[in-house]
Amino acid sequence: MIVTAAEDIELLRKAGKLAGEVLEEICKLIVPGVTTWDIDQAAEKLIRDSGAIPTFKGYRNFPASICTSVNEEVVHGIPSKHKVLREGDVISLDLGVTFRRQANGKKQDFIGDTAVTVPVGKISPRLEKLLADTQLSLYAGIQAARGGATLDDLSGAIEDVALAAGYGIVREYGGHGIGYNYHEDPFILNYRSGSRAKLKPGMVIAIEPMFNQGGDRVKVKGDGWTVVTQDYKPSAHFEHSLLIIDGALPEVLTRRPSENI
Ligand code: MG
């Protein structure tokens, strides 16, 4: 989408800001012994108490408010009372926040989408590096996401970080336009495809690298949602929603309060 109306940009900022704040809050709950269900409940309460809607709940019948993907789970993991976090795990927390405006009998949504992967207690140095590198690739993508750049400039900046470290890049999932709808065009790959399509000022996009410690192959589990690596090696996932600015760095709409970008 392209946004130009100042009041629409303000609502997107509001949604992004709340998404970043909620994500930072639920990260504080990640300790051994907690269930992914507990994290989901906390996130839903924080979102609804702020007058917003958890974007994912009910989206294509997704049953929870956030996605929680542990270890070999890449994305779209479903929170569960039976999924207890253990020391040494890594967990990806992915959430969307919607503010809904009602005007003239019409409703319009304003959405922010963001994710991080965090350690549960102490993790191995190799996993620490996977998390750090995947976040680094998100930041490299943000640096490349200037108005007038091509989609391939952005995708290539992300890909280069994975290539340098030898990670498998998830091919089937990636970033996307966002804003009035949860998923909009364009689809944004985490590797070069030769796309010369331009990032235009006013575009709102979510970029979300997913890197695997092993191979790039993934599959969807029997629950119809949870994406796992085929070799069951761990995976990491980071995401921000951005507003593209003419010739300059994008505005990071979902920046977390303590995040230095
Ligand atoms: Mg997304």
Boltz pocket constraint, residues with backbone or C-beta under 6 A from the ligand:
constraints:
  - pocket:
      binder: B
      contacts: [[A, 113], [A, 174], [A, 175], [A, 176], [A, 182], [A, 206], [A, 208], [A, 239]]
      max_distance: 6.0
